[in-house]
Every structure is written in structure tokens, then in C-alpha cells.
Amino acid sequence: MQRQKNHGEMLHGEQGEAIRRLASSGDAQQLVAMLRSKGGVQQAAQAAAKGDTSQLMEMMNQLMSTPEGAQLVERINQKAKESGLG
């Protein structure tokens, strides 16, 4: 039986550290809060982990259709590029 790796094992080196910093940023936390306010995040994340990203993508599309959501995602993308992740 293969053991599932935890996040700490999967994220290592400079890239892993950049991902951890980005994920703990205020913008990332705001993104999570906005997604949670819509409901269904847990189910969408579980489906995505099994290979079905459609629910999660729909949630992101809805979020990005708002000016606030689009600006938030743009800031996160910019930070990712600045960190060498883009």
C-alpha cells in the first residue's frame, strides 16, 4: 500500500518555500475566504484531488468574474512570478 505524501514532503527546496510563502500570504488567505463564502470548497477540493477539477474551476471562474476576485487572482499571479513560480 502506497502512503500518501503530506504537503511538507512534497514541497521542498526554494520552490517549496516560495509556494509556502505564497500560500500563507494575505492575498491567498483572502482567496480562500472568498471561495469558502460561496460554499462547496471541500467537495470541490476532494473532486480535484481525484482528478475532476471542473467544480473547482467553476468556482474560480465565478470568483474571477468579479472585479475584486479578478484583482486578487492577478496579485497572486504576480507574486508567484516574482517568486520564480511563473
N, C-alpha and C positions, 0 to 999 in steps of 0.2 A: 504494500500500500504506500503510495507516494504522499509525503507530507506537504501540505500547502505552505509556501513561504510567507512569513509575515512581512509587513511593509519595511521594517528595518533591514531585513535580509536582502530584499530586492533593490533597495536604494542605497548605493554605496558610492564612495568617491566624490569628486567635485560635483558631478551631475546630480547625484543623490542629495547632496547638501543643498544645491540650488533648488531642487524640487521641494525639499522640506521647508526651506525659507519661503518659497512662493506659496506653498500650501498653508503656511501659518500666517501669511500676510493679512492685513485688514481687508484688502480687496477680496481675497479668496474667502475669508470668513463671511463677508457681506454677500458674496455669490451663493454660498451655501445657505445662508439665512433666507435669501430671496427664493431659492429653489424649494427650501423646506416650507416656506409660507404657502406655496402652491399645492403642497401635499403630494404624496406618492413617490417621494425621493427614494425611500428604502426599497420599494418594489422595483423601481426603475434601475437602481444600482444593482440589485440582485439579478435582474434580467440581463443587464450589461455584462456582469461577471460571467454569465453563462453564454455570452456571445450575441445576445439580442440587444443592440444599442438603440433601437427605434424609440422606446419610451423616453430614454434619457435625451436623445436628440430632439424629440418633440418639445420636451421641457426647455431645453436650451434655445430652441427656435422661438418659443413663446417669450422667454426672457429677453432675448436679443431683439425682439420686435418693439421693445420699449426703449425710449431714449436712455433711461438710467441703466438698464441692463446692457445695452449696446456699449455705452461708455465704460462700464465696469469690465466687460469682457475685453475691450480694447486695451484698458490699462493693464490687465493681467497678461495679455499677449505681449505688450511692450516690455513688461518686467521679465517675462520669460525670455524674450530675445536678448535683453540686456544681460541676463544671467547665462547666456550661451545655450539656451534650450531651444531656440527657434531657428 
